[in-house]
Every structure is written in C-alpha cells, then in structure tokens.
C-alpha cells in the first residue's frame, strides 16, 4: 500500500512514511507539480497509489468516478508536517483496512 501525497503536503515527510507505506511519494517528487487534479488522479490510478489530500476536489472525484484510486482526505486543517506525518502513521491500521475495503473509496481523517 503506497501513498501519493498531494502538492500541498510536504515531501519531507515521505521518508518517515516508508516503513508503514513502502514506495510512497509526493506529487513534486514524481515531477507532477502544477498538474491538474484529473492528471494526478490518472497518475495515482495508473501507478497504484492511494491519494492523500486536504483538498475536497479529490473526494468529489471519488464520488463521481469511483475508485481506484482511493482517497485519504485529511480534514485536520493546515498543520505542521509533523502533525500530518503523525496522522498518517497513527491511522495506519485504519488506512490499511480502508485500502482492503471493496466498497469505500474515500476515508476522512481528522
């Protein structure tokens, strides 16, 4: 299970996620800065990523298009990178269960 962090999430937390989420990345690390949401969606879909975002647009795309990719919607507001990292690591079991769910396409983490 690998995560693709949206552009507004720091690429600096990616190394700390590797134990729980091997091969995870961030939009800028993939050379996708300034790409629109549809392109990011397609990239995540083609490469087997779960999208992690603070942007409601991906939730809406999930409702309209279904999945893959699945979406982790961080609804904790703008937070320091350590808080975002902790949210993802502390919720790893829940995110794993969500990844295995065949019905749910978006999970909200507060």
C-alpha positions as CSV (number, residue, x, y, z in Angstrom):
1,X,0.0,0.0,0.0
2,X,1.6,3.2,-1.1
3,X,0.5,6.8,-0.7
4,X,0.8,9.7,-3.1
5,X,0.8,13.0,-1.1
6,X,-0.9,15.9,-2.8
7,X,1.1,19.0,-3.7
8,X,0.1,20.9,-0.6
9,X,1.6,18.2,1.7
10,X,5.3,18.3,2.4
11,X,7.5,16.0,0.5
12,X,9.8,16.0,3.6
13,X,7.5,13.5,5.4
14,X,7.8,10.9,2.7
15,X,10.9,9.2,4.2
16,X,9.2,8.8,7.6
17,X,6.3,7.0,5.9
18,X,8.3,4.3,4.2
19,X,8.1,1.7,6.9
20,X,4.3,1.8,7.0
21,X,3.7,2.8,3.4
22,X,6.6,1.5,1.3
23,X,7.2,3.2,-2.1
24,X,5.1,6.2,-1.1
25,X,5.8,9.5,-2.8
26,X,4.7,13.1,-3.2
27,X,3.4,14.9,-6.3
28,X,6.6,17.1,-6.7
29,X,8.8,14.0,-6.2
30,X,7.0,12.5,-9.2
31,X,7.5,15.6,-11.3
32,X,3.8,16.4,-11.2
33,X,3.9,20.0,-9.8
34,X,1.2,22.2,-11.1
35,X,-0.6,19.3,-12.8
36,X,-4.4,19.5,-12.6
37,X,-6.4,17.2,-10.3
38,X,-7.5,14.9,-13.2
39,X,-3.9,14.3,-14.2
40,X,-3.0,13.5,-10.6
41,X,-6.0,11.2,-10.3
42,X,-5.0,9.3,-13.5
43,X,-1.3,9.0,-12.3
44,X,-2.4,7.6,-9.0
45,X,-4.7,5.2,-10.7
46,X,-2.1,4.0,-13.2
47,X,0.6,3.6,-10.5
48,X,-1.4,2.0,-7.7
49,X,-1.3,4.9,-5.3
50,X,-3.8,6.0,-2.6
51,X,-4.1,9.8,-2.9
52,X,-3.6,11.7,0.3
53,X,-5.0,15.3,0.2
54,X,-6.5,18.1,2.1
55,X,-8.5,19.1,-1.0
56,X,-12.2,18.3,-1.3
57,X,-11.9,18.0,-5.0
58,X,-10.5,14.5,-4.8
59,X,-13.4,13.5,-2.5
60,X,-15.8,14.8,-5.2
61,X,-13.9,12.9,-7.9
62,X,-14.1,9.7,-5.8
63,X,-17.9,10.1,-5.5
64,X,-18.3,10.8,-9.2
65,X,-15.7,8.3,-10.7
66,X,-15.5,5.6,-8.0
67,X,-12.1,4.1,-7.4
68,X,-9.2,3.4,-7.9
69,X,-7.6,5.4,-6.7
70,X,-8.8,5.6,-3.2
71,X,-8.6,8.9,-1.3
72,X,-7.4,9.7,2.2
73,X,-8.9,13.1,2.9
74,X,-7.1,14.9,5.8
75,X,-9.7,17.2,7.3
76,X,-7.4,18.5,10.1
77,X,-6.8,21.9,8.5
78,X,-3.3,23.3,7.8
79,X,-1.0,21.6,10.2
80,X,2.8,21.4,10.5
81,X,4.4,18.5,8.7
82,X,5.0,16.5,11.9
83,X,1.3,16.6,12.7
84,X,0.4,15.3,9.2
85,X,3.1,12.6,9.5
86,X,1.6,11.5,12.8
87,X,-1.9,11.5,11.5
88,X,-0.9,9.1,8.7
89,X,1.3,6.9,11.0
90,X,-1.2,6.8,13.8
91,X,-4.0,5.8,11.5
92,X,-2.1,3.2,9.5
93,X,-4.3,0.3,10.6
94,X,-7.4,2.2,9.7
95,X,-5.9,3.2,6.3
96,X,-4.9,-0.5,5.7
97,X,-8.5,-1.6,6.5
98,X,-9.8,1.1,4.2
99,X,-7.5,0.0,1.4
100,X,-8.8,-3.5,1.6
101,X,-12.5,-2.4,1.6
102,X,-14.2,-3.1,-1.6
103,X,-17.0,-0.5,-1.1
104,X,-15.5,2.6,0.4
105,X,-13.4,4.9,-1.9
106,X,-12.7,7.8,0.5
107,X,-11.8,8.0,4.1
108,X,-11.7,11.2,6.2
109,X,-9.1,11.6,8.9
110,X,-9.5,14.5,11.4
